[in-house]
């Protein structure tokens, strides 16, 4: 099963390190294929550098030890598959659909308003409860 993580989940795992995030990362890294898209990596790099003032080497070390498959996000999308309030979020979920991801884990409530069959959009606690 493919599980894609949203940027806010990676920020929580990398910056805020909590028991629930440790449980999530442990569970998915040992049982599922973790998918991260190139757009998420770019967004995370910007957040870490400018908002959290963490050096890029530390982030690179995190990714070197983190088991994931990198998929490339399209740079242009002609036909939109769904509507979402924040255009910046569109590309991440669009990539998940194109990569046939089974579950998309996010803390962003805008995603919960989208009516699609696949991927299932879940919070961390929903995922841990159900899987």
N, C-alpha and C positions, 0 to 999 in steps of 0.2 A: 504494500500500500504506500502511495506517495503522499507525504504531508508537507505542505508549503507553509513557511513561517512569514508573517508580516514583519515589517520593519520594527514596529513597536514591541513585538515579542522578542526580537533579537536585542533591542535596546535594554529591555528588562532583564534578559539573560546575561548580557554583557556588563551593564552598568550597575543594576540594582540587585543582582544576585540574591534571590530569596529561595526558601525551601520549595515553594510551589514551582518556581522556574527550574530549579535543579531537578525536581521530580519529572517535569515535562521533558526537559532535555535528555535526561537519563532514559525515560521510557521510549521516546521516539528514536533516539540514536541507537538503541539496542533492538528495536522491533520493527522499524519502518524506514523507508527511504526519505531523508530530509531533502526538500527541494528549496533552493533560494534563487531568486531571479536576479539578473544583473542590475536591474533598476533598484532593487532593495539594497544591494551592496553599495551602490552609489549614494543612495539616500542615507544609509547608515554611516558611511564615511563622512558625509557632510555633518550629520548630527553630532557624531563623536568629536569631530575636529572643532566645530564652532560652538555648539551648545554645551557640551560636557567637558571640553578642553582636555580630552584624553589623547595621548600621542598615538599616532597611526601604527607604530610598531607593536603596541599592546594589542590593538585590534587585529593586526595581521597574525600575531601569535594565537589569538583566540580562533581565528579562521583556520589556521594551520592544524589546530588540534580538534576542530569541530568537523564531524563527518557529514558532509553534505554534497549534493549534486548541484552544480551551477547550471542554470538554464538562461538563455539570453532573451531579454525582453525586446519586443519589436520597437523600432524607433518611430514608426508611423503606423497608425491604425486607421483604415478607411471606413470600415463598417463596424459601428459599435454594437456590442452584443447585449448591453444592459445600461441602465443609467445609474450614476452615483454622483453625490454632491461634489466631491473633490476630484477633479480631473487627474490629479497626481496619483490618486488611489486606483484609478481605472486600469492603468497599465499593469499593475501588480496582479489584480484578479484576472484580467484578460490573459496574461501570461500563464496563470494557473489553469485556466480553461484550455488554452492551446497545448499545454504540456500534459493534459489529462490527469491532473492532480486530483486525488480523492478527497482530501481534507485541507482546508485553508484555516490556519489558526491566527486569530487577530484579537486585539483589544479595542479596535476601532469600531464604534457602534454604527457608523455609516454603512459598513459592509453587511450588517444584520438586516438591513432594509431591502437588500437585493434578493429577488426571487429567482433563484437558479437551482437546478437539481444537483449539479456537480461543478465544482467541488462543494462538499458540505462546509458551511462557514460556521466555525465554532470558536468559543472562548477557550482559554487555557483550562478553566475549571470544568467546562463541558467535556472537553477532550479527555481529561484525566478521569472524570466520572464514567464516561462511556467506553473508554479504551484502556 
